[in-house]
Amino acid sequence: MNWKYIKKLKGYKSITNIEKKYNINIPNYLKDLIIQYNGGRPEKNIFDTENYKEKVFKCLLSYNKDDRENIYIYNDLFQKNYIPFANTPSGDIICLNIENEKIELYLHEIDKFEFVSNNIEKFIKELY
């Protein structure tokens, strides 16, 4: 898959710093996505949730603090046991559930999570 608007990762330590700060292990597949496509937008960017069709994957959250859409503004999601990794144009956040590694969409206006996929690799491969 092709990605656009990739922001060069300014340091790999930013990933390990997040892991240390929240005492989590980011799965290798997600780490690889961040390293290769930090802040990028996938060419195929549509996905479905259990209740909605044709949601839009806007971009991967950047691990560079000075980028506008970055990982550092989602402290509350880490506290809820989720790793935020992407957003939608409407402000919802695509997250990895730390406990079971399922992908869920955080619906920010109603403070709820909705199932999207069983794992991140499947989720990325099924974007259309």
N, C-alpha and C positions, 0 to 999 in steps of 0.2 A: 504494500500500500504506500502511496505517496503522501508526504506530509508537507505543509507549507508554513511559512512564518516561524520557523524554528529559531529559538533564542539560544545561542551557545551557552552551555552550562559553565558558569564562571569558576566552579570548583566542585570536585566530587565530594569534598568534605561536607557540603551542604546536605547531602543525603544522609551521611552518617550522623551529622549533627541532629537532624530530625529524629533519627532512630534513637539516639541517646536521650534527647530531650523528653520524648514520650515513651521511652522504654519499649520500643516496638522493633519488629524486624520487617522491613519492606521486602516483599517477595522479589526474587531476582528478575522475573519478567517485567515487573513494574520499574525496577531500577534501570533495566536496559532501555525501556521506553523513555524514561526521564533523561538518561545519558544521551540517547540518540535524537530525541525529538522534544526536548525541554520547551514548554510553552507553545508547541506546534499545533497545527490544525490538520486533522486527517482529511484526505480527499473524500473518502467514504465516511460520512458523518451522521448517519441516521440510525437510530436504535429504537427498540420497543421495550416497554416495561410491562408488568403484568396487567396494568390498567390502561395504558396509553400507547398509541401507535405514533410513529414518526417524530420522536423527540430528537433534538439536534445536539450532537456533541460539538461544542464550540472549540475548546482547546484544552490541552494538557496544562495543568497548573505549573507555573515556573518555580524552580528552586533557586532562582536569583532574587534576592530581596528587593532589588530596585525595579523589577518588572512589575507592571500593573496588576496582572492576574497571577498572584503567587500563592504558594502553599502557606505562607506565614500568617495569613489573615483568618485561618480556619481552626484556631485553637479549640473552639467549642466542639468541633467534630472529632478531634483526637480524644477529647475528654469523654465522648460518647462511644469510644472504641471503634472508630472508623478512620481510615486513611483517605482523605479527600485527594483526588488525582485529576479531575477534569471538571469543567463547568458547562452549562447550557446558556444560550442567549438570554433566557428568562431569569437566570441567577440561581437555578438549582445546581446541586453539586453531585457529581458522580463519585461514589466512594467504594472503597474496599472494606468489607466488614472484617475486622481484625480476628474475631473469634472463629469464623467459618470460611473466610476468604471469598464469600459471595459478593457480587457487585450489586449495589443498591443506589437508588437515586434519592438524595435528600431533597425533599420538597420544602424549601425554606419558608414559604408563606404559611404553611400549616404545621411545621416542625415534625414531619413524619418521614419515614423511609419506605421506599417501595422497591421490591425485588426486580432486578434486571437480568442477571445472568449467574450461572454457577461458579464462574471464575473469570479472571481478567483476560486470559488468553482467548477463551471462547468469546468473550464480549468484543474484543478488538477484531477478531476474525469475522464476527457476524455483523459488523457495521456495514450498512449498505447505502 
